[in-house]
Amino acid sequence: MSDSEPRMIEILRVLSAQENPTGSKLIADQLKEKGFNLGERAVRYHMKVLDQKGYTEKKGYAGRVITKLGREKLEKGLIYDQVDSIYSKFEEMIYLTDFNYITQTGNVVINTSTVYDEESIDILKRIIESGLSVSPYVNLNRDKNEGKIEVTTLCGTTIDGILLNEGIASLPQYGGLLKIEDYKPVKFEELISYKKTSLTPLDAFSSPNRTSVLDVVDSGTGLIPANFRLIPSIGREKTIEIIKKLDKIGIGGTIAISNENQDILGIDVPKGMVGVVIVGGITPFRAIDESGKDIDIKIAEEIMDFKALSPITSTTENRLKPVEHALQPKTSFLLSKSWNLIQQVSFDIEKRKGNIVSNVSYLNKEDLDEALKIMEDTYNDDPKHINPYYKIIEHPDDKDKVGIATICSLSIDGILINNGIRCNPRYGGLLELTEPSLFIELISYSGSTVDPHKIFIAKDMTSVSHSEGPKKILASFKEIPYISRDYAVNLLDTLDKTGFSIYKIGKPRELTYNAKADNYNFGIVAGGGLNSIAAIREKGVDIHVKAIEKLMPFEKMDRL
C-alpha cells in the first residue's frame, strides 16, 4: 500500500464531515490540525487521484464531495489505522466538549439512534426514569413522512470532557457489560479496550442476548453496558464534587468511584490512579432493542449544543445500590486465559499427532445432520478458506444436545512455539474476500475478554456461506520475529498442506491483508476455526457458539 494512502483516507474523512462541496484550502487547513502537513497543491494532486478512483467528484469551482464509493472506501479504510483511531476519536470528542455546568451552556457529546414507533419512546422514557442513563436530556426529531424518530441522548464521554475542562484528565480504558444482582453492581463480565479495536467497545456488545437492561429494571438482575476510565488520584475529591453538581442538573450515570489503587468491579486500578465507572450512554437504546423493536444505534457520533436537548421526564430514580468495595475476582482477558492452552499444544508436525486447541459449539442433536451438511457444502465451495477438521462430542449436561469441535487458530501459535518460534496472536478479524482480500474489522486479543470472532458472529457480520457479494470470513492476525522467518515459512507451509488454514505469510514492513505488524516482525493470517460454525448459524440453525474451549488430539478428529 502506497505512502499516500493514509493521506487520501484523511482527505476522505474531511469530505465526509462536510455538507457542501469543499475546496483544497479548507481541506489542507483541517489536515494540518490532524498532523498532516500538506499544502494546497499537494491536496489538489491527491484529489485528482481520488477523482480518478471514483472516490470523490468535482462540483465546479465550489470544490469536491465524497461519493458513495468513497464512503465505502472510508468505512473499510486502513484497518491498521482504524484500530488506533477509535481511541483518538474519543479523545477528540472529549476535547471538543466545552459544556459549562454552571451556566448549562456549551457543547456535549451525543449518541443518535433511529426508532420507528412511539412505543420505543415509551421504553426510552422508562429506562431513563429508572436512572440507567447518563441524562434525561434528549432530542426527538420526528419524521412523519418516513415514520421514524431520530433520538439523541447524552453520551457519557461528555463527563470526561467536563472533567478535562476542570483540569482533570480522564483516560477511557474499557467498555463492557456490568453484572447487576439485586440492583447491586457486582463485576464487569466482559470488557474490550478502547485501544486496538476497529469497533467501539459498546458497539461490539450491541447484539441480541448480550445485554439485559429490561431485566435489571424489572428484577434488579442482569447485564448493562458501562464504561471504565481512570483519573489521577489527586483529582478524586474534586471529581466527586463535580459529579454531585452534575447530578443536580440532570447529568449523572456514575455508578462507582474507587479509592486510589483499589480494584473495583473486577478491574485493576494502578497506583496513583482512581477508577470511575459510568453507565453506557447506549443503555436505553439497548433496552429498546431487547424489546424486539427496530432501532439503528450509533455511538458517540458527534457534538451538539446542550440547549438543543430537553428533559424527557421530570423524575428519575437511581435504583442501583452503592458498590461494595470488597475485592471481586479479577476479570480475565482472553489472551491471559489462552496462553495456558497454547502452552499445552503438543501437535507434532511430522507425525501429525498431538493436542491442538479446539472450539466447541453446541446444538440440538436433531439439527446435527443438517449442520454437518452445511459444513461440508461450505468446505467444498471454498476449501482454501475453510478448515475441514471437526469432531462430534457429547454435551456435558444435556443429552439432547451435541457439540461440534473445530480447530482453533491459536493451535498454530502453540505449534510454532513448540518449534522454537515466538508467535504472538495479535488480532481476531473479519476478512473480506475481495481482490486483494482485506481485513475490515480487527479486535485485539490482549484487550478483550471475549473472542473477537464470537463478537462478529453474534452481530451477524459474517457471510461465510453467502453466494452474493464478497464473502466475509473469520481470520486471525499473528506476529512472528523476522529473524525466524525462513524456518517459520517452512513450518507454516507444512501446516497449510496438513489442513490448517494459512491464508497469507507477510513480509517485514508489509501490510498483510491491511493489518500491520510491529517493526522487526512479520505477520501471518490464519483462518478462524469458527468459519464453518458461522456458516451453520447463517443458514438459520440454532447453535451456541463457543471458542477456545479445550485441548483435543488432532488424530481423533474427523475430516469433511
C-alpha positions in Angstrom: 0.0 0.0 0.0 1.4 3.4 -1.0 2.6 6.0 1.4 0.0 8.4 0.0 -2.9 6.1 1.0 -3.2 7.4 4.6 -3.3 11.0 3.3 -6.1 10.1 0.9 -8.1 8.4 3.7 -7.8 11.6 5.8 -9.0 13.7 2.9 -12.0 11.4 2.5 -12.6 11.8 6.3 -12.6 15.6 5.9 -15.0 15.5 3.0 -17.4 13.0 4.7 -17.9 15.5 7.5 -18.8 18.4 5.1 -22.4 19.0 3.9 -21.3 21.2 0.9 -18.6 20.9 -1.8 -15.2 21.6 -0.2 -12.1 23.3 -1.6 -8.4 22.4 -1.2 -7.7 25.2 1.2 -10.2 24.1 3.8 -9.1 20.5 3.4 -5.4 21.5 3.8 -6.3 23.5 7.0 -8.2 20.6 8.5 -5.4 18.1 7.6 -2.9 20.4 9.3 -5.0 20.2 12.5 -4.7 16.4 12.3 -0.9 16.5 11.9 -0.8 16.1 8.1 1.3 19.0 6.8 0.0 19.1 3.2 -0.2 22.3 1.2 -3.0 23.1 -1.2 -1.0 21.9 -4.2 -0.4 18.5 -2.7 -4.1 18.3 -1.7 -5.1 19.1 -5.3 -2.8 16.3 -6.5 -4.4 13.8 -4.2 -7.9 15.0 -5.0 -7.2 14.3 -8.7 -6.2 10.7 -7.9 -9.3 10.3 -5.7 -11.4 11.6 -8.6 -9.9 9.0 -10.9 -10.7 6.2 -8.5 -14.3 7.4 -8.2 -14.0 8.3 -4.5 -14.6 12.0 -5.0 -16.4 14.2 -7.5 -15.6 17.7 -8.5 -18.5 20.2 -8.3 -17.3 23.1 -10.5 -15.3 25.8 -8.7 -17.1 25.0 -5.4 -14.9 22.1 -4.6 -15.4 18.3 -4.2 -17.7 15.9 -2.5 -17.2 12.4 -1.4 -19.1 9.7 -3.5 -20.9 6.6 -2.3 -17.8 4.6 -3.4 -15.6 7.0 -1.4 -17.7 6.4 1.7 -17.4 2.7 1.3 -13.6 3.1 0.9 -13.6 5.2 4.1 -15.6 2.7 6.1 -13.0 -0.1 5.2 -10.2 2.4 5.1 -6.8 1.5 6.6 -7.9 -1.0 9.2 -4.5 -0.8 11.0 -5.2 2.9 11.3 -8.8 2.4 12.5 -7.7 0.2 15.4 -6.0 3.3 16.8 -8.5 5.9 15.6 -11.3 4.7 17.9 -9.4 5.9 20.9 -8.4 9.1 19.1 -12.0 9.8 18.2 -13.0 9.7 21.8 -10.1 12.0 22.7 -11.3 14.4 20.0 -14.9 14.3 21.4 -13.5 14.9 24.9 -11.5 17.9 23.7 -14.5 19.4 21.8 -16.8 19.2 24.8 -17.0 22.8 26.3 -20.1 22.4 28.4 -20.2 24.7 31.4 -22.3 23.0 34.1 -22.7 26.3 36.0 -24.3 28.2 33.1 -25.6 25.0 31.4 -24.3 26.1 28.1 -21.9 24.7 25.5 -21.4 21.5 23.5 -21.9 18.0 24.7 -21.2 14.6 23.2 -24.3 12.8 21.9 -25.5 9.3 20.7 -28.0 9.5 17.9 -30.2 6.5 17.1 -33.3 6.0 15.0 -36.5 4.2 16.1 -39.7 3.6 14.3 -42.7 3.9 16.7 -43.8 5.7 19.8 -43.7 2.6 21.9 -39.9 2.8 21.6 -40.0 6.3 23.0 -42.0 4.9 26.0 -39.3 2.3 26.6 -36.7 5.0 26.4 -38.5 7.1 28.9 -39.0 4.2 31.3 -35.2 3.4 31.3 -34.3 7.0 31.9 -36.8 7.2 34.8 -35.1 4.2 36.3 -31.8 6.0 36.4 -30.0 3.7 34.0 -28.9 6.5 31.7 -26.5 9.4 31.6 -29.2 12.0 31.5 -32.9 12.6 30.9 -32.0 15.3 28.3 -32.8 14.2 24.8 -33.8 15.5 21.4 -36.6 13.9 19.5 -36.8 14.6 15.7 -39.9 13.1 14.3 -40.2 12.4 10.5 -43.9 11.6 10.0 -43.4 11.1 6.2 -40.9 8.3 6.7 -42.4 7.0 10.0 -39.2 7.3 12.0 -37.9 9.2 15.0 -34.3 10.3 15.4 -33.4 10.1 19.1 -30.5 12.0 20.5 -29.2 11.2 24.0 -26.3 12.4 26.1 -23.1 10.3 25.9 -21.0 9.5 29.0 -18.0 10.9 27.2 -19.5 14.3 28.0 -18.4 13.8 31.6 -14.8 13.2 30.5 -14.9 16.5 28.6 -16.3 18.3 31.6 -13.6 16.9 33.9 -10.9 17.9 31.4 -12.2 21.5 31.4 -11.8 21.4 35.1 -8.2 20.3 34.8 -8.8 16.6 35.4 -7.6 14.2 32.8 -9.7 11.1 32.5 -8.4 8.2 30.5 -11.0 6.0 28.8 -10.0 2.3 29.3 -12.8 -0.1 28.6 -16.3 -0.5 27.5 -18.1 -3.6 28.7 -21.0 -5.4 30.3 -21.5 -4.9 34.0 -23.3 -7.6 36.0 -26.0 -6.4 38.4 -27.5 -8.6 41.1 -30.5 -7.4 43.2 -29.7 -3.8 42.0 -26.1 -4.1 43.2 -23.3 -3.7 40.7 -21.1 -6.8 41.1 -18.5 -7.2 38.4 -17.6 -6.5 34.8 -18.4 -9.8 33.0 -17.0 -8.6 29.6 -14.6 -5.9 28.6 -13.0 -4.5 25.4 -10.2 -1.9 25.5 -10.7 1.4 23.7 -7.3 0.9 22.2 -6.5 -1.6 19.4 -10.1 -2.2 18.1 -11.9 -1.1 15.0 -15.2 -1.5 16.7 -16.3 0.9 19.5 -16.4 -1.4 22.6 -20.0 -0.9 23.5 -21.0 -1.3 19.8 -19.2 -4.7 19.9 -21.6 -5.8 22.7 -24.7 -4.4 20.9 -26.0 -7.7 19.7 -29.1 -9.8 20.6 -29.0 -11.6 24.0 -25.8 -9.8 25.2 -27.4 -7.2 27.4 -30.5 -7.5 29.8 -31.3 -3.9 30.7 -35.0 -4.6 30.9 -34.3 -7.4 33.4 -32.3 -5.0 35.6 -35.2 -2.5 35.6 -37.8 -5.2 36.3 -36.0 -7.5 38.8 -32.7 -5.9 39.6 -30.6 -8.6 37.9 -28.9 -8.6 34.5 -26.2 -7.1 32.3 -25.9 -3.4 31.4 -23.4 -1.5 29.2 -20.9 0.5 31.2 -17.6 2.3 30.7 -14.5 2.4 32.8 -12.0 5.2 32.9 -9.0 6.2 35.1 -8.3 9.6 36.7 -5.3 10.7 38.7 -5.9 10.0 42.4 -5.2 13.6 43.3 -8.3 14.7 41.4 -10.6 12.2 43.2 -12.3 14.6 45.6 -12.7 17.3 43.0 -14.2 14.8 40.6 -16.7 13.7 43.3 -17.8 17.3 43.8 -18.2 17.9 40.1 -20.3 14.7 39.7 -22.6 15.8 42.5 -23.1 19.1 40.9 -23.8 17.5 37.5 -26.3 15.1 39.1 -28.3 18.1 40.4 -28.7 19.5 36.8 -29.6 16.1 35.3 -26.3 14.7 34.1 -25.5 11.5 36.0 -24.9 7.9 35.4 -21.9 7.5 37.6 -22.0 4.0 39.1 -18.8 3.9 41.2 -15.6 5.7 42.0 -12.8 3.7 43.6 -10.2 4.7 46.1 -6.6 5.1 45.0 -5.1 1.9 43.7 -8.2 -0.1 44.7 -9.5 -2.6 42.3 -13.2 -2.1 41.5 -15.8 -4.4 39.9 -13.1 -6.8 38.8 -10.8 -4.3 37.2 -7.2 -3.4 38.2 -6.6 0.2 39.3 -2.9 1.2 39.0 -1.1 3.0 41.8 -1.7 6.7 41.8 -5.0 6.3 39.9 -8.7 6.1 40.6 -11.3 4.1 38.7 -14.6 5.6 37.6 -17.5 3.6 36.2 -20.3 5.3 34.3 -23.4 3.7 32.7 -23.1 3.4 28.9 -24.9 6.1 27.1 -26.5 3.5 24.8 -28.2 1.7 27.7 -31.7 3.0 26.9 -31.2 2.0 23.3 -30.2 -1.5 24.2 -33.5 -1.8 26.2 -35.4 -0.8 23.0 -33.5 -3.5 21.0 -34.2 -6.1 23.7 -37.9 -5.4 23.5 -37.8 -6.5 19.8 -38.2 -3.0 18.3 -36.3 -1.9 15.2 -33.5 0.5 16.1 -30.4 1.8 14.4 -27.9 2.6 17.1 -25.0 4.9 16.7 -22.4 5.7 19.4 -20.6 9.0 20.3 -21.2 10.2 16.8 -21.0 14.0 17.2 -21.1 17.2 19.3 -24.3 19.1 19.9 -25.3 22.3 21.7 -26.8 21.3 25.1 -29.6 23.8 24.5 -30.9 21.6 21.8 -31.8 18.9 24.4 -34.6 18.9 26.9 -35.7 16.5 29.7 -38.0 13.7 28.5 -39.1 13.1 32.1 -39.1 15.3 35.3 -38.5 12.3 37.6 -35.6 9.9 37.7 -34.8 7.4 40.4 -31.4 5.7 40.6 -32.3 2.1 41.7 -28.7 0.8 41.7 -27.2 0.3 45.2 -23.8 1.6 46.1 -20.9 -0.6 45.0 -19.3 -2.6 47.8 -15.5 -2.3 47.6 -14.9 -5.9 48.7 -12.5 -7.4 46.2 -14.1 -9.3 43.3 -12.2 -11.9 41.3 -10.4 -10.0 38.5 -12.0 -10.0 35.1 -9.7 -12.2 33.0 -8.7 -11.1 29.5 -8.8 -13.6 26.6 -5.2 -13.8 25.8 -4.3 -14.3 29.5 -6.7 -17.3 29.6 -5.5 -18.6 26.3 -1.7 -18.7 26.9 -2.1 -21.8 29.2 -3.9 -23.7 26.5 -1.4 -22.5 23.8 1.4 -23.8 26.1 -0.2 -27.3 26.2 -0.4 -27.7 22.4 1.7 -30.8 21.6 1.0 -31.4 17.9 3.9 -33.0 16.1 4.1 -31.8 12.5 5.9 -34.9 11.2 3.7 -37.4 13.0 0.5 -35.4 12.6 -0.4 -36.3 16.2 -0.8 -34.5 19.4 -3.1 -32.0 21.1 -4.5 -28.9 19.5 -6.8 -26.1 20.9 -10.4 -26.6 19.8 -13.6 -24.6 19.8 -16.7 -26.4 20.9 -20.2 -25.2 19.9 -23.4 -26.9 20.9 -26.7 -27.5 19.1 -29.7 -29.8 19.3 -29.0 -33.4 18.2 -31.9 -33.3 15.7 -30.1 -30.5 13.9 -26.7 -32.3 13.6 -27.2 -33.8 10.2 -28.2 -30.5 8.7 -25.3 -28.8 10.4 -22.7 -31.3 9.0 -24.2 -30.9 5.5 -23.8 -27.1 5.7 -20.2 -27.6 6.9 -19.4 -30.0 4.1 -21.0 -27.7 1.4 -19.2 -24.7 2.8 -15.8 -26.5 2.7 -16.4 -27.9 -0.8 -17.3 -24.4 -2.0 -14.2 -22.8 -0.6 -11.5 -25.3 0.6 -8.8 -22.6 0.6 -10.5 -20.7 3.5 -12.4 -23.4 5.5 -10.7 -25.8 7.8 -12.1 -29.3 7.2 -11.4 -30.9 10.6 -14.1 -31.4 13.2 -15.2 -33.8 16.0 -18.6 -34.6 17.4 -18.6 -34.7 21.2 -21.3 -35.2 23.8 -22.8 -32.3 25.8 -21.6 -32.5 29.4 -25.1 -31.9 30.9 -27.8 -32.1 28.2 -28.4 -35.4 26.5 -30.5 -33.7 23.8 -27.6 -31.6 22.7 -24.3 -32.3 21.0 -21.1 -30.4 20.4 -19.1 -29.7 17.3 -15.4 -29.2 17.9 -13.3 -27.4 15.4 -9.6 -26.4 15.3 -8.9 -23.0 16.9 -6.3 -20.9 15.1 -4.4 -20.5 18.4 -3.2 -24.0 17.8 -0.8 -22.6 15.2 0.8 -20.3 17.9 1.3 -23.3 20.1 2.8 -25.4 17.3 5.3 -22.7 16.3 6.3 -22.0 19.9 7.0 -25.8 20.4 9.3 -25.5 17.4 11.2 -22.6 18.9 9.4 -19.7 17.2 7.8 -17.0 19.2 4.3 -16.4 17.7 2.1 -13.7 19.2 -1.7 -13.7 18.4 -2.5 -10.0 17.9 -6.0 -9.7 16.4 -9.1 -11.6 15.6 -10.6 -10.1 12.5 -13.2 -10.1 9.8 -11.6 -10.7 6.4 -13.4 -9.6 3.2 -12.5 -11.8 0.2 -12.1 -9.1 -2.4 -9.1 -8.6 -4.7 -7.0 -8.2 -2.8 -8.5 -9.6 0.4 -8.7 -7.0 3.2 -9.4 -7.0 7.0 -12.4 -4.8 7.5 -12.6 -5.3 11.3 -9.9 -6.1 13.9 -10.1 -6.5 17.7 -7.0 -7.1 19.8 -6.8 -10.4 21.6 -5.0 -8.8 24.5 -7.6 -6.1 25.0 -10.7 -8.2 25.1 -12.3 -10.7 27.4 -14.3 -12.4 24.7 -13.1 -14.0 21.4 -13.4 -11.4 18.7 -14.8 -13.9 16.3 -17.7 -14.6 18.6 -18.5 -10.9 18.5 -18.5 -10.8 14.7 -20.8 -13.9 14.6 -23.2 -12.5 17.3 -23.5 -9.3 15.3 -24.3 -11.2 12.1 -21.2 -9.6 10.4 -20.0 -12.8 8.6 -21.1 -14.1 5.2 -19.2 -17.3 5.0 -21.9 -19.2 3.2 -23.4 -16.4 1.1 -23.0 -16.6 -2.7 -23.9 -12.9 -3.4 -21.3 -10.2 -2.9 -17.8 -10.7 -1.4 -17.6 -13.2 1.4 -16.7 -12.0 4.9 -14.9 -14.7 6.9 -13.2 -15.0 10.2 -9.4 -14.8 10.4 -6.7 -14.1 12.9 -3.5 -12.0 12.5 -0.3 -13.2 14.2 3.1 -11.7 14.6 6.5 -13.5 14.3 10.0 -12.1 14.8 11.7 -11.5 11.4 14.8 -13.5 12.3 12.9 -16.7 12.4 11.0 -16.1 9.1 12.7 -18.8 6.9 12.1 -21.6 9.4 8.6 -20.3 10.1 7.6 -20.2 6.5 8.7 -23.8 6.1 6.6 -24.9 9.1 3.6 -22.9 8.0 3.7 -24.4 4.5 3.6 -27.8 6.0 0.8 -26.9 8.3 -1.2 -25.5 5.4 -0.8 -28.7 3.5 -1.9 -30.7 6.6 -5.2 -28.8 6.6 -4.5 -25.9 9.0 -5.8 -22.8 7.2 -2.8 -20.4 6.5 -4.1 -17.6 4.2 -1.0 -15.5 3.9 2.6 -15.1 5.1 3.6 -11.5 5.1 6.9 -9.7 4.8 8.6 -7.2 7.2 7.1 -3.7 7.0 4.3 -5.0 4.8 0.6 -4.6 5.3 -0.7 -8.2 5.4 -4.3 -8.1 4.2 -4.4 -4.5 5.6 -3.1 -5.4 9.0 0.2 -4.2 10.3 2.9 -6.0 12.3 5.4 -4.2 14.6 8.9 -3.4 13.5 11.3 -6.3 13.1 8.3 -8.7 12.8 6.1 -10.0 10.0 2.5 -11.0 10.0 0.7 -14.2 9.1 -3.1 -14.5 8.6 -4.7 -17.8 9.6 -8.3 -18.9 9.1 -10.7 -18.7 12.1 -11.8 -22.1 13.5 -15.4 -20.9 13.7 -15.9 -20.2 10.0 -17.9 -23.5 9.5 -19.9 -22.7 12.7 -20.7 -19.2 11.4 -22.0 -20.8 8.2 -24.3 -23.1 10.2 -25.7 -20.1 12.0 -26.1 -18.1 8.8 -28.3 -20.9 7.5 -30.7 -20.5 10.4 -29.6 -23.4 12.6 -29.7 -22.6 16.3 -26.1 -23.2 17.6 -24.5 -21.9 20.7 -21.1 -20.5 19.6 -18.2 -21.0 21.9 -14.5 -20.5 21.4 -11.1 -21.7 22.8 -12.7 -24.4 24.9 -10.4 -27.4 25.3 -7.5 -29.4 24.1 -8.1 -32.3 21.7 -6.0 -34.9 20.0 -5.7 -33.9 16.3 -5.6 -37.6 15.3 -9.0 -38.2 16.8 -10.7 -35.6 14.6 -12.7 -36.3 11.5 -12.4 -34.6 8.1 -15.2 -33.2 6.0 
